[in-house]
Amino acid sequence: MKEAYRCVYLEDALVVKSLLDSAGIPSQILNGDMLDVNPFFSASVQGVRILVSDEDVEDARAVVADFKARRED
């Protein structure tokens, strides 16, 4: 598994995971459970990470790049 995306907020990670799912790329969110532990924390110290399989990492990073480009517009 390789990291395809890292962000501060769980909400961003959920959007990217949804985009990856729509593209047929299975992914896993790590460190996303911080809000379950303490709802007053809105960010994890290490950031929320999305991992994908080694063979999907290039396609996943392309999806992430498109997400970042659209977000900046």
C-alpha positions as CSV (number, residue, x, y, z in Angstrom):
1,M,0.0,0.0,0.0
2,K,1.2,3.5,-0.9
3,E,0.1,6.9,0.1
4,A,-2.0,8.6,-2.6
5,Y,-3.1,11.7,-0.5
6,R,-2.6,13.4,2.8
7,C,-4.6,16.2,4.2
8,V,-5.4,17.9,7.5
9,Y,-9.2,17.5,7.6
10,L,-11.2,14.3,7.4
11,E,-13.8,16.0,5.1
12,D,-11.2,16.4,2.4
13,A,-10.1,12.8,2.7
14,L,-13.7,11.6,2.4
15,V,-14.2,13.6,-0.8
16,V,-11.0,12.2,-2.3
17,K,-11.9,8.6,-1.2
18,S,-15.3,9.1,-2.9
19,L,-13.6,10.2,-6.1
20,L,-11.2,7.2,-5.9
21,D,-14.2,4.9,-5.4
22,S,-16.0,6.4,-8.4
23,A,-12.9,5.7,-10.5
24,G,-12.8,2.1,-9.3
25,I,-9.7,2.5,-7.2
26,P,-10.1,0.8,-3.7
27,S,-8.6,3.0,-1.0
28,Q,-8.3,3.1,2.8
29,I,-8.4,6.1,5.1
30,L,-5.8,6.1,7.9
31,N,-5.9,8.4,11.0
32,G,-9.5,9.3,10.2
33,D,-10.7,8.0,13.5
34,M,-9.4,10.9,15.5
35,L,-12.9,12.5,15.5
36,D,-14.3,9.3,17.0
37,V,-11.8,9.6,19.9
38,N,-12.4,13.3,20.6
39,P,-15.0,15.2,18.6
40,F,-13.3,18.5,19.5
41,F,-10.2,17.6,17.4
42,S,-10.8,18.5,13.8
43,A,-7.4,17.5,12.6
44,S,-4.9,14.7,13.2
45,V,-1.3,15.6,14.1
46,Q,0.0,13.4,11.2
47,G,-2.8,14.3,8.9
48,V,-5.4,12.0,7.4
49,R,-3.9,9.7,4.9
50,I,-5.4,7.7,2.0
51,L,-3.6,4.5,0.9
52,V,-4.1,2.6,-2.3
53,S,-2.5,-0.6,-3.6
54,D,0.9,-0.3,-5.3
55,E,-0.6,-1.0,-8.7
56,D,-3.2,1.7,-8.4
57,V,-1.0,4.5,-7.0
58,E,-0.4,6.3,-10.3
59,D,-4.1,6.3,-11.3
60,A,-5.0,7.5,-7.7
61,R,-2.4,10.3,-7.9
62,A,-3.9,11.4,-11.2
63,V,-7.4,11.6,-9.5
64,V,-5.9,13.5,-6.6
65,A,-4.1,15.9,-9.0
66,D,-7.5,16.6,-10.8
67,F,-9.2,17.2,-7.4
68,K,-6.5,19.7,-6.3
69,A,-6.6,21.5,-9.7
70,R,-10.4,21.9,-9.5
71,R,-10.3,22.9,-5.9
72,E,-7.9,25.8,-6.7
73,D,-10.2,27.2,-9.4
